[in-house]
Amino acid sequence: MNRRFAIASHVRWTEASAGYVTILDSESGVYLNLNATGSAIWLGLASGDSISDVANSICRRFLVDLAEAEKDSARLVDQLLARNLIVDLGEMVPERRS
């Protein structure tokens, strides 16, 4: 689960003072408001974290088991991909040192 994602170029978003994220899809004009977990996932993806890193962060922050965090993260990522709000950058393979 080392996949990484980027925010699509037509998407605008902001983080409110309470840590919640609001997303605007400028192509459709649709606004989305994410809950606390969704906002944490979005912020992790936006900062370049892998889906694995995001799930680990969710696990620690919300005191849920890793399997639940992975399931929640994957579900939101699938929804964001379906709405073309994020772009899959693929697997990030660690560089080998010679």
Summary of the structure (lengths in Angstrom):
residues: 98
radius of gyration: 13.7
end to end distance: 24.8
largest distance: 49.2
contacts: 259
relative contact order: 0.23
helix: 41%
strand: 26%
